[in-house]
Amino acid sequence: MMTSVRVSDKWSVWNDAHFVDETFFIYRTGMTYHNKRDNLVTTAGYSWLRLTTPLSEGRLIRTEHRPWMQTTFRVPSTKKLSTSFRFRYDARFIQNLESGQLAEGFSFNHRWRFNNALRYRWGNVLSPNTVLSTSLLNEALFRTGQGPNGVRHEHRTHLLMGLSKGPITYSAGYIVRYINISPERARLNHGMVFWMTINLNTFKKKTTQFVEFPEDHVN
């Protein structure tokens, strides 16, 4: 679930949580700054994660701390087809492992993420009070740093169908992940995804122009 609460002309508060059984749990929070045109926003915050280990049998016992920031640019468009570009940086402090077991201390890595999203707004085709949309996301992720955790490169593709009613958007779709495990090996993961995004506005002086969608904050 993802929530964005607009608290002033230039600021909103972001919170989200993701859970994948026997893989990870993440809670992320942050503050978002909106430019005057409300098509370029920057968010900075902190994430807390619980991960599995090779010997934990799917239990989420490994801790990660992840300060993060991102900038999203929504290309101005008055047509049904729109696009956005997102850059995110994660500073990853991941609990160390020794022989597959938890160890003292944390390793540190940088993760750089580049995302492009295409969104098509079908409009009120199902009912007068709902908006149907389709989104295609492509994202490249790169890891740098001395820490041994994670993979050097990954590519993710999402195809989402969204249904918006009032401040809530329900999105369901499919993700394909191409993961470089090593220079000689790669792995292909795929599966279903579901998100609920809530946009709230406590700032009553004007209508919020920038509406958060799942493609703006996919994990």
N, C-alpha and C positions, 0 to 999 in steps of 0.2 A: 504494500500500500504506500502511496506517495501523497503528501499534502503540502500545499503552498498557501500561506496566509499573508495577504497584502496588508501591511500595517501603516504605510505612509505612501506618499507620492513616489519615493525612490527606493523603498525597502520592503522586502517580504521575508518571511521565515519559512525555511524548508525543513521537512522531516520525512524520512521514509524508512521502511524496513523490508528486507527480502529474506526468504527462507527457502532453502533447497534441502530436502531430506537427505541425511547422510553426506552432505557436502559442505554447507556453510550457512551461517546466519549473520546478517549485517544490519546494524542500526546506524543511520546517518542523519546528521543535522547540520544546518548552515544558515547563513544570512545572504540574501540576494540583493544586489544593487541594480536598479533599473536606470537606463539612460533616459534622456528627455523624450525620445521618439518611442521608447519602450520596445525596441526591436533588438537591442544588445544588452544582455544581462550577464552579470558576473556573480558567482556564488562561491563562498569559502566556508569551510566548516571542518567537522571531525566525524570519523566513523569508528565504530567498535565492532569487531568481528569475532566469531567463534568458528573454528575450522576443525576438520578431522585430521588424524595422523595415519600413517600406514598401518599401525597396530591398534587403532582405537575402535575398530569394528563399526565404523559409522558414527560413533559418538563425537559430538562437537566439543573438544577439550582443549584445542590450541587457540591461543589469543593473538589477535592482531589489532594494532592501533594504526589508524590511517587518516592523518590530516589531509585535506584535499581542497582543490579549487577548480573551477571550470568557468569558461566563457561560452555563451551561446549566442549566435547571430542568426536571427530569423530574417531571411531575405524578404523585403517588402513585396507583397503580391495581393492583387484584388481578384485573382482568378481562383478556381477550385484547386488547382495544383500549386503547392508551395514547397519550399525547401528551407532547411536550416543546417548550420554547421556548428559543431561543438568541439572544443578542446578541453580536456580534463587532465590534471596532474594529481597523482596520488603519491604521498610519502608513506611507504609501507614499513612499519615496524612489526616483524613477525617473530613469534616465540621460536627459539631455536629447538632443533631436534638432534639427538645423538642416537644412532642405531635404531631409528624409528620411534624413540621415546622422547618425551618432553624434557628439555634441559633448561638451565638457567640462562637468562639474557635474551636479547632480541637481535636479529639481523636487520639490515636496512637496505631497501631497494627503492628506486624511482620507477613509477609506471606512467607512461605517456599514452594518451588515448585521443584518437582523431575520428570523429563521427560525422557522417552526412546522412540526413533523413529527407525522404520525399514523402509528402502527405497529400492525399487526394480527398477532398471533402465532397461526399456524395449529396449531402444536404438532408432534408426532411423526407427521405424516401420511405421510411417505415412508419413514422407518425409525425404530426405537427410539432410535438414537444421534444423530439430526439434528433440528433445529428449523427449520421453514419459517416465513417471515414476509414481510409486504408493507408497504412504507413509501411514504407520499406526503409530499413536502416542498414547501413554498412559501417562497420567500425574496425579500425586497426589499432592494436594495443602493442606497445613495446616496453620491455623492462630493461633498465640499466642499473648498475651498482654492483657491489661486491658480494652482497648476500646470496646464498645458494638457493633460495626458495623461489618457486614459480618458474614460468617459461619465458623465453626471450621474446617470442612473438606469437601473437594470436590474432585471428580475424573472426569477427562475428557478423552474421547476417540475420536480421529479424524481419518477419512479415507479420504485421499486426492488423487486426480489424477492430475499430473502436466505435463505441456507442456513447454519445454524450447526452446527458440530460441535466439541465441546470448546472451546478458546480461540479458534478461528478462525471468522470469518463471511465467506462469499463473497456478494457482492452484484452483481447485474447489472440494468440498467434503461435508462431513456430520460430525456433532459433536453431541455427546451424553454426557450430564453432569449429574452426580449423586451428589446431594447436600444434606448434612446433615444440615437441618434447626435447629434441636434440637436433644437431645438424643433420643426422641421418634418419631421424624418426619423426613422424607426425601422427596426430590422432584427430579423428572427426567425431564430435559429439553433437547430438541434436535432441530436441524435445519440445514439449508444449510450454508456453508461458501464459500467465494471467496477471494483470495489474489493475488496480483501482487508483485513479488519480483524483484528488479533491482540491479544487481551487476556491479559496474563501477570500473575501474582501471585507476588511474592517474599516477601510478608508473610504468614506461615503462621498467624498467631494467630487470624484469622477469615476467613470467606468474603467476597470482594468483592461488594458489593451493586450498585455502579454499573458497568455493562458498557457500554463505548463501542461505538457503532454508527456507520456512515458518515454518518448524518444529523447527528451531533454535530460533525463536522469537515469536511463537504464544502467543497471549495475555492471 
